[in-house]
């Protein structure tokens, strides 16, 4: 599309926001964009409508169709309500659970959502204040609601907010509901939105649901005796200014841990996240205050949750006593290792039990499951796909754990999204189990590598903001499909998996086979003859294209870890060159 045509398109879209349906402040901002010489802000704000991606609706706060604001929230909610009414015709007892995290405008957006649902005859259970994402998922199932909305941008930077749409199973929406909701949202104009609440259909919830959720979290516990013996495990916790601040310490105490310390500066609810550059537990910088307090208190481990408490971060001491952040893949490995090993030891591992991981998560878990005869399922990125696996086996097989590389894990089936409070309790149980044997979490990690093989995972994030960035990312995927790499860092590519066509190609033999997946996805994977794996995927929630690299090696002793890591990073640098990053 020519630039002039794009400007004209965005200007026409913006003019629709200069009506009395929008407040004076919004109209003034839009008018200033239209009249400005630099049209970039106008284009970025109006070139598209925010759509439901892998994490729902998410964007930078501000005016415009491509921004998070009360009008976009309103139109999305009206469309969602319209879809719910169509999906459950004749029902007079429809209900929605509405929650939010600590982000700026979160409460206003959540109240707007509750008001619109109630105005459409759907009862809204609105949490009294900020709550963790997993508790929203739990409450949908607990209250028998047909859907849910959580206003959150998870671990994104402070300028973002978002809108996660859930279905009656407590999971984020999948097909056909996702596209069905989008279709309804696209029909809605601002004049269609019923902003005036029906107060008779809004019920405030809080403490009782907290108690029920905490009771459910207790089901993730595997070995109470080990906690009883190590109840004084020295734990430091950070809420990262968000929703875990109350529930996580309470859950830990309910499991029997008695020596819990919190990072006071990060227990303050603040959507500006003043103590971090970005509230993402994947970033070492965000864990600095926690590690400093851990050093002062000689803690055994430091744990943290992101603002909506679905992701967790774990910091343990390495073989030199220095703090080391356990990455997302290592976190998932450690959970699966402990769940398998201790359920076996306690005689509670059944032949019908199964684990789930996403396709971009480490293959070490696959080795672990294979060696222990435990079923492992691979699914797409996003916990809604893990939730789907739980749902299709409900009543037939038992889900015992699942995770993804982006610091998310779910250790039980009462929730259908990432669950940091439950996962933090379980990782503290694992640390207690290790300490019971005179070991640390680091020692456990080394044991995993020695038994199942060393693996180094590294994610390359290439950020391409705005309309031009979205076009660049789209073209990059076209180019990779047209000209797949023959080698990656010197390793020969043997298998190419294209999840958009659901075709797997054996490059060595030329054989093409069909892949069994529930839907298509814009993801490419390359598997090399030496076990190297690279996955290419545009982000569903951020203006990024991601390259997930995994490099294998044999680790012969715990002291070999540093050498294996250094060797793997050199390989990853070579892979970057092969990918043109």
C-alpha positions in Angstrom: 0.0 0.0 0.0 1.4 3.4 -1.0 2.2 5.7 1.9 -0.3 8.4 0.8 -3.1 5.8 0.6 -2.2 4.5 4.0 -2.3 8.0 5.5 -5.7 8.6 3.9 -7.0 5.3 5.3 -5.7 6.1 8.8 -7.1 9.6 8.6 -10.6 8.3 7.6 -10.4 5.9 10.5 -9.3 8.6 12.9 -12.1 11.0 11.9 -14.7 8.5 13.2 -13.3 9.2 16.6 -14.2 12.9 16.3 -17.8 12.3 17.3 -19.7 12.9 20.6 -19.4 9.1 21.3 -15.8 9.9 22.3 -14.9 12.2 25.2 -13.4 15.6 24.5 -9.9 14.6 25.6 -9.8 11.7 23.2 -11.1 13.9 20.3 -8.4 16.5 21.0 -5.7 13.9 20.8 -7.0 12.4 17.6 -7.4 15.9 16.0 -3.8 16.7 16.9 -2.6 13.5 15.2 -4.5 14.2 12.1 -3.2 17.8 11.9 0.5 16.9 12.8 3.1 17.0 10.0 4.6 13.7 11.1 1.9 11.1 10.4 3.8 8.2 12.1 1.8 8.4 15.4 -1.5 8.6 13.3 -0.5 5.5 11.3 0.6 3.5 14.3 -2.6 4.3 16.2 -5.1 3.7 13.4 -3.6 1.4 10.7 -5.3 -1.7 12.1 -7.7 -2.9 14.9 -6.2 -4.8 17.8 -6.9 -8.5 17.3 -6.9 -11.5 19.6 -3.5 -13.1 19.3 -1.9 -15.9 21.3 -2.4 -13.8 24.4 -5.7 -12.1 23.6 -6.0 -8.4 23.0 -2.8 -6.5 24.0 -1.3 -3.1 23.0 0.1 0.2 24.0 -2.3 2.4 25.9 -3.5 5.5 24.1 -6.1 6.7 21.6 -6.8 4.9 18.4 -8.0 1.6 17.0 -4.6 0.0 17.4 -4.3 1.1 21.1 -5.7 0.0 24.4 -8.3 2.4 25.7 -11.8 2.3 27.2 -13.4 2.4 23.7 -11.5 -0.5 22.3 -12.1 -2.4 25.5 -15.8 -1.4 25.2 -16.2 -2.5 21.6 -14.3 -5.8 22.3 -16.5 -6.5 25.3 -19.7 -5.7 23.4 -18.6 -8.1 20.6 -17.6 -10.7 23.2 -21.0 -10.4 24.9 -22.8 -10.7 21.6 -20.9 -13.9 20.8 -21.6 -15.4 24.3 -25.3 -14.7 23.8 -25.2 -16.4 20.4 -23.2 -19.3 21.8 -25.6 -20.0 24.6 -29.1 -19.3 23.1 -32.0 -19.2 25.5 -29.8 -19.3 28.7 -30.9 -16.9 31.4 -28.1 -17.7 33.8 -25.1 -16.5 31.8 -22.1 -15.2 33.8 -18.7 -13.8 33.3 -15.7 -13.4 35.7 -13.8 -10.2 35.4 -10.4 -9.4 36.9 -7.4 -7.2 36.4 -3.8 -6.8 37.5 -1.8 -3.8 38.8 -1.5 -1.9 35.5 -2.5 1.7 34.9 -6.2 1.9 33.9 -6.7 -1.7 34.8 -9.5 -1.1 37.3 -11.3 1.3 34.9 -11.1 -1.2 32.1 -12.3 -4.0 34.3 -15.3 -2.0 35.6 -16.1 -1.1 32.0 -16.1 -4.8 31.0 -18.3 -5.7 33.9 -20.7 -2.8 33.1 -21.1 -3.9 29.5 -21.6 -7.5 30.2 -24.3 -6.7 32.8 -26.0 -4.3 30.4 -26.3 -7.2 28.0 -28.0 -9.3 30.7 -24.9 -11.4 31.6 -24.1 -11.5 35.3 -20.6 -10.2 36.0 -18.5 -11.5 38.9 -16.0 -8.6 39.4 -13.1 -9.1 41.7 -12.9 -6.4 44.4 -9.3 -5.6 43.5 -6.3 -6.9 41.6 -6.0 -10.7 41.4 -3.6 -13.3 39.8 -4.4 -14.5 36.3 -4.6 -18.2 37.5 -7.2 -17.2 40.1 -9.4 -15.7 37.3 -9.1 -19.0 35.4 -10.0 -20.9 38.6 -13.0 -18.7 39.4 -14.6 -19.3 36.0 -14.7 -23.0 36.7 -15.6 -22.6 40.3 -18.5 -20.3 39.7 -19.7 -22.1 36.5 -19.3 -19.0 34.4 -19.5 -19.2 30.6 -16.6 -16.9 30.0 -14.1 -14.5 31.7 -12.0 -11.4 31.0 -8.7 -10.5 32.7 -7.4 -7.0 32.1 -3.6 -7.5 32.0 -0.6 -7.2 29.7 1.3 -9.8 31.7 5.0 -9.1 31.7 5.0 -6.4 28.9 6.5 -3.0 29.6 4.6 -0.4 31.6 3.0 1.4 28.6 1.0 -1.8 27.7 -2.3 -3.1 28.8 -4.4 -6.0 27.6 -7.5 -8.1 27.6 -7.4 -11.9 28.0 -10.6 -13.6 26.9 -11.5 -16.9 28.6 -14.1 -19.6 27.9 -16.2 -21.7 30.3 -13.4 -24.2 30.8 -11.2 -21.5 32.3 -8.8 -21.5 29.4 -8.1 -18.6 26.9 -10.3 -18.9 23.9 -9.5 -21.2 21.0 -11.1 -21.9 17.7 -13.9 -21.5 16.8 -14.6 -19.1 19.6 -11.5 -16.8 19.0 -12.5 -16.1 15.4 -16.1 -16.0 16.3 -15.5 -13.3 18.9 -13.3 -11.3 16.4 -16.1 -11.5 13.8 -18.6 -10.1 16.4 -16.2 -7.4 17.6 -15.6 -6.3 14.0 -19.3 -5.7 13.5 -19.5 -3.4 16.6 -19.5 0.3 16.3 -19.0 2.6 19.3 -22.7 3.4 19.1 -23.6 -0.2 19.7 -21.8 -0.4 23.0 -24.0 -0.6 26.1 -21.8 1.2 28.6 -24.5 1.8 31.3 -24.3 -1.0 33.9 -27.1 -3.1 35.3 -26.0 -3.0 39.0 -28.3 -6.0 39.8 -26.1 -8.2 37.6 -22.7 -7.1 39.1 -21.4 -9.1 42.1 -18.2 -8.2 43.8 -16.1 -11.2 44.8 -12.8 -11.6 46.7 -11.9 -13.3 49.9 -14.0 -16.5 49.6 -12.6 -17.1 46.1 -9.1 -16.5 47.5 -9.7 -19.2 50.1 -11.0 -21.7 47.5 -8.1 -21.0 45.1 -5.5 -21.5 47.9 -7.2 -24.8 48.8 -7.0 -25.8 45.1 -3.3 -24.8 44.9 -2.6 -27.3 47.8 -3.4 -30.1 45.4 -0.1 -29.4 43.5 1.8 -30.5 46.7 3.5 -33.9 46.2 5.4 -34.6 49.5 4.3 -32.9 52.7 6.8 -34.7 54.8 9.8 -33.2 53.0 8.3 -29.7 53.7 7.7 -30.5 57.3 11.4 -31.4 57.7 12.6 -28.3 55.8 9.9 -25.8 56.9 12.7 -23.3 57.7 13.8 -23.1 54.0 14.9 -19.5 53.6 12.8 -18.0 50.8 12.8 -14.5 49.4 9.8 -13.5 47.3 9.1 -10.5 45.0 5.7 -9.6 43.7 7.1 -7.3 41.0 4.5 -4.6 42.1 1.7 -7.0 41.1 -1.0 -9.5 42.0 1.1 -12.1 43.8 1.8 -9.8 46.8 -0.9 -11.3 49.1 -1.7 -14.8 47.7 1.9 -16.1 47.2 3.1 -15.7 50.8 -0.3 -17.1 52.0 0.0 -20.1 49.8 3.6 -20.8 50.9 2.6 -20.7 54.5 -0.4 -23.0 53.9 2.1 -25.5 52.5 4.1 -25.3 55.7 6.9 -23.0 54.9 7.7 -20.6 57.8 10.7 -18.6 56.8 9.4 -16.3 54.0 10.8 -12.8 53.3 9.5 -10.3 50.8 11.2 -7.6 48.7 9.4 -4.6 50.3 10.0 -2.1 47.5 8.4 -4.5 45.0 5.4 -5.4 47.2 4.0 -1.9 46.4 1.2 -2.0 43.8 2.3 0.3 41.0 1.6 0.1 37.3 4.6 2.2 36.6 6.9 -0.5 37.9 9.4 2.0 39.4 12.0 -0.5 40.5 12.5 -2.3 37.2 13.1 -1.3 33.6 10.5 -4.0 32.6 8.5 -6.2 34.9 9.6 -9.4 33.1 11.0 -12.2 35.2 13.0 -13.3 32.1 15.1 -10.2 32.6 17.9 -10.5 35.1 17.7 -6.8 35.9 14.2 -7.3 37.3 15.6 -9.7 39.9 18.3 -7.5 41.2 16.5 -6.3 44.4 15.5 -9.9 45.2 19.0 -11.2 44.8 20.4 -8.3 47.0 17.9 -9.2 49.8 18.7 -12.9 49.3 22.4 -12.2 49.8 21.7 -10.1 52.9 19.5 -12.9 54.4 21.6 -15.8 53.2 18.5 -17.1 51.4 18.3 -20.6 49.9 16.4 -19.3 46.9 14.8 -16.2 45.5 11.4 -16.4 43.6 9.3 -13.8 41.9 6.1 -13.5 39.9 5.3 -11.1 37.0 2.6 -8.5 37.5 -0.3 -10.9 36.8 1.3 -13.8 38.6 1.1 -16.3 35.8 4.9 -16.4 35.2 7.5 -17.1 37.8 11.3 -16.6 38.1 13.6 -18.7 40.2 17.1 -17.8 41.4 19.3 -20.3 43.1 23.0 -20.5 44.2 25.5 -22.1 41.7 28.5 -24.2 42.7 30.4 -21.1 43.7 27.6 -19.8 45.9 26.7 -17.0 43.4 23.1 -16.3 42.4 22.0 -17.8 39.1 18.7 -17.3 37.4 17.2 -20.6 36.3 15.8 -20.0 32.8 12.3 -21.0 31.6 13.4 -24.2 29.9 15.4 -25.3 33.0 12.4 -24.4 35.2 10.2 -26.7 33.1 12.8 -29.4 33.2 13.2 -29.2 36.9 9.4 -29.4 37.5 9.0 -32.4 35.2 12.0 -34.2 36.7 10.7 -33.8 40.3 7.1 -34.7 39.4 8.2 -37.9 37.7 10.9 -38.9 40.2 8.9 -38.3 43.4 5.6 -39.6 42.1 7.4 -42.7 41.2 9.1 -42.9 44.6 5.7 -42.4 46.4 3.9 -44.8 44.1 1.5 -42.2 42.8 2.6 -42.1 39.2 0.0 -43.9 37.1 0.3 -45.3 33.5 -2.4 -42.9 32.3 -0.6 -39.8 33.7 0.7 -37.3 31.1 2.9 -34.2 30.7 2.6 -31.4 28.1 5.2 -29.0 26.7 5.1 -26.5 23.9 6.9 -27.2 20.6 9.6 -24.5 21.3 10.4 -25.9 24.8 13.5 -28.0 25.4 13.6 -31.5 24.1 15.3 -32.7 27.3 11.8 -33.1 28.7 11.0 -35.5 25.8 14.1 -37.5 26.8 13.0 -37.5 30.4 9.5 -38.7 29.6 10.7 -41.3 27.2 13.1 -42.8 29.6 10.5 -43.0 32.4 7.6 -44.2 30.1 5.5 -41.2 30.8 3.4 -39.8 28.0 4.5 -36.4 26.8 2.4 -34.2 24.4 3.8 -31.4 22.3 1.5 -28.4 21.6 1.6 -24.9 20.2 3.0 -21.9 22.2 0.5 -20.5 24.6 -1.2 -22.2 27.6 -4.5 -22.3 25.9 -3.1 -25.3 24.0 -1.9 -27.0 27.1 -5.4 -26.4 28.5 -6.8 -28.1 25.4 -4.8 -31.2 26.1 -6.1 -31.3 29.7 -9.7 -30.8 28.4 -9.6 -33.6 25.8 -8.4 -36.1 28.3 -10.5 -35.1 31.3 -12.0 -38.1 33.0 -9.8 -40.5 31.0 -6.2 -39.5 31.8 -4.6 -37.4 34.5 -2.6 -34.3 33.7 0.4 -34.0 36.1 2.2 -31.0 34.7 3.0 -28.8 31.7 5.1 -25.8 30.8 6.7 -23.6 28.2 10.0 -21.9 27.9 8.7 -18.4 28.8 8.8 -19.0 32.5 5.3 -20.6 32.8 4.2 -23.8 34.4 1.0 -25.4 35.6 1.5 -28.3 38.1 -2.2 -29.4 38.5 -5.5 -29.3 36.6 -7.7 -27.0 38.7 -6.5 -24.0 36.7 -6.3 -23.8 32.9 -3.5 -21.2 32.5 0.0 -20.6 33.8 0.0 -20.6 37.6 2.9 -18.9 39.4 1.5 -19.2 43.0 1.2 -23.0 42.6 4.4 -23.3 40.8 6.3 -21.2 43.4 5.0 -23.5 46.1 6.1 -26.5 44.2 9.6 -25.2 43.4 10.0 -24.4 47.1 9.0 -28.0 47.8 11.7 -29.1 45.3 14.3 -26.9 46.9 13.3 -28.4 50.3 13.7 -31.9 48.8 17.1 -31.1 47.5 18.2 -29.5 50.8 16.9 -32.6 52.6 19.7 -34.5 50.7 22.3 -31.8 51.3 21.8 -30.4 47.7 20.7 -27.2 46.0 18.5 -26.6 43.0 21.7 -26.1 41.0 22.8 -29.6 42.0 19.5 -31.0 40.8 19.9 -29.2 37.5 23.4 -30.7 37.0 21.9 -34.2 37.8 19.3 -33.6 35.1 22.0 -32.7 32.5 24.2 -35.7 33.5 21.3 -38.1 33.1 19.4 -36.7 30.1 22.0 -34.7 28.2 23.1 -31.1 28.2 21.0 -28.6 26.4 21.4 -24.8 26.0 18.4 -22.8 24.9 18.6 -19.2 23.7 15.9 -17.0 22.3 16.7 -14.3 19.7 14.1 -11.5 19.8 14.1 -9.2 16.7 11.8 -6.3 17.4 10.1 -4.6 14.5 7.6 -2.0 15.8 4.7 -0.4 13.9 3.1 -1.1 10.5 6.4 -1.2 8.7 7.7 -3.7 11.3 4.7 -5.9 10.9 5.3 -6.0 7.1 9.0 -6.8 7.6 8.1 -9.7 9.9 5.6 -11.1 7.5 8.2 -10.9 4.7 10.8 -12.7 6.8 8.5 -15.7 7.2 7.8 -15.7 3.5 11.6 -15.7 2.8 12.3 -18.5 5.3 9.6 -20.7 3.6 10.9 -19.9 0.1 14.6 -20.4 1.1 15.0 -22.6 4.2 18.5 -22.8 5.6 20.6 -25.8 4.7 22.7 -25.5 7.8 22.6 -23.8 11.1 25.8 -22.8 12.8 27.6 -25.5 10.8 25.0 -28.2 11.6 23.2 -29.8 8.6 19.4 -29.3 8.6 17.7 -32.7 8.5 14.0 -32.0 9.2 11.9 -29.0 8.4 8.5 -28.6 10.0 6.0 -26.0 8.7 3.1 -25.6 11.0 1.3 -23.3 8.5 1.0 -26.1 5.9 1.3 -28.9 8.5 4.0 -30.6 6.4 7.2 -32.2 7.6 10.0 -32.5 5.1 13.0 -34.8 5.6 15.6 -32.8 3.8 18.0 -35.9 3.6 15.5 -38.2 1.8 13.0 -35.7 0.3 10.1 -37.4 2.1 7.2 -35.2 3.0 4.7 -36.3 5.6 1.6 -34.7 7.2 1.7 -33.4 10.8 -1.1 -34.1 13.3 -1.9 -30.8 15.0 -5.3 -29.3 15.9 -4.8 -26.2 13.8 -2.3 -24.4 11.6 0.2 -21.9 13.0 2.7 -19.5 11.5 5.7 -21.4 12.9 8.8 -23.0 11.2 11.1 -25.5 12.9 14.5 -26.8 11.8 16.0 -30.0 13.3 19.7 -30.7 12.6 21.5 -34.0 12.5 23.3 -33.2 15.8 20.2 -32.4 17.7 20.3 -28.7 17.2 16.7 -27.2 17.0 15.6 -23.8 15.8 12.1 -22.6 15.9 10.9 -19.4 14.1 7.8 -17.7 15.2 6.3 -14.2 15.1 5.1 -13.1 18.5 1.3 -13.1 19.0 1.5 -10.3 21.6 4.5 -8.1 20.8 6.0 -6.6 17.6 8.7 -9.3 17.5 9.9 -12.3 15.5 11.4 -14.9 17.8 14.1 -17.5 17.0 14.2 -20.3 19.7 17.6 -22.0 19.5 18.4 -25.3 21.3 22.0 -26.8 21.2 22.8 -30.3 22.5 25.9 -31.7 24.1 27.1 -34.5 26.4 28.0 -33.3 29.9 30.3 -35.7 31.7 30.5 -34.0 35.1 28.9 -31.1 37.0 32.1 -29.1 36.6 31.7 -29.4 32.8 28.6 -27.2 32.9 30.5 -23.9 32.3 32.5 -25.4 29.4 29.4 -26.8 27.8 27.6 -23.5 28.1 30.5 -21.6 26.6 30.7 -24.0 23.7 27.0 -23.8 23.1 27.0 -20.0 23.1 29.6 -20.0 20.3 27.4 -22.4 18.4 24.4 -20.1 18.9 26.4 -17.1 17.6 27.1 -19.1 14.5 23.4 -19.9 14.2 22.6 -16.2 14.3 24.9 -15.7 11.3 23.1 -18.6 9.4 19.7 -17.0 10.2 20.9 -13.5 9.2 20.1 -12.1 12.7 
